[in-house]
């Protein structure tokens, strides 16, 4: 049985989140309205419940093992957007 490292963040302020030394900065829609993929294709973001534009935010899961409660669009430097509106953060290199 594989052991997962699970982390839960309850959002109370601003900051940044890193995974394996890489800044998590969001991505664009990938499939249905609740799934997003980073520009480099490495990280997946899923909105489990709530609304990222609402005052109380949403529950966001990153890569299946990091849960961020009360997440609002742009918190922690994570921006989730549709493909038409997505602008990669400065310094992002798109390959493809």
N, C-alpha and C positions, 0 to 999 in steps of 0.2 A: 504494500500500500504506500503510495507516494504521500509524503508530508508536505503540505502547503504552508508557506509563510503568509499569514493573513494579517493585514493591518487595517484598522478602522480609524478614520480621521473624522472628528466632529468639528465642522468648520466654525471657528470663532474669530478668524482674522485672515490677513493676507499673508502671502509667502510663496514658496515654490515647493514642488514635489519632484523628487528624482527617483528613477528606477534604474538600478545597475549603473549609476553614474550619469544617466541621461535625463535631461530636463523633460518632464511631461508638460507639453504645451498645447495639447488638444489635437483636433483634426476635423475631417469633414465626414458627412453622412456616408455610411457604407451599408447599403441595404435599406432596412426599414427606418422609421423616424427615430428610433431609440439607440441605434448603433452607429459608432463613428470610428474612423481609423486615422492614425497619425500620418503625416505627410511622408514619412519614411517607411510606412507600412508595418512597423514593428509593434506599435501599441494599439490596443482596442479599448474603446470607452463605451459603456452601456448605461443608459439611464433606466434604473429599475422602477422608480416611482417618483411622482412629483413633477414640477415644472422648473426648469433652470432659469426661467425669467420671472418666477413668482418670488414674493418676499421670503417665504420659508424654504425656497429652493427645492432640490431633488436629491435622491440617493443615486450617486454615480459610482460605478464599479470600473476599475481600470485593470485590464489584463486578467480579470477573473479573481484577483486576490487582494486588491486594494479597494476599500469602500470609503467613500467620502460622503458624509451626511450633510444636508443643508447646503449642497453645492449650488451656486448660482453662476451663470455664464460669465466667464472671465476670472472667477475666483482662483487663487493659487496660480495664476498665469495660464490656466487651461481654458482654451476657447474652442467651443464645439459649434460648427456651422454647417450649413448645407453646401454642397459642392459649388453652387453658383456664387455664393457669398464668401467662400473660404479664401483667406489671404494668409499664406504661411508666415510664421513669425520671422523677423529679421534674422539672417544668419542660417536659415533653413535651406538646404540644398535638395532640390527635387531631382530624382533620377528616374528615367523611364522613357 
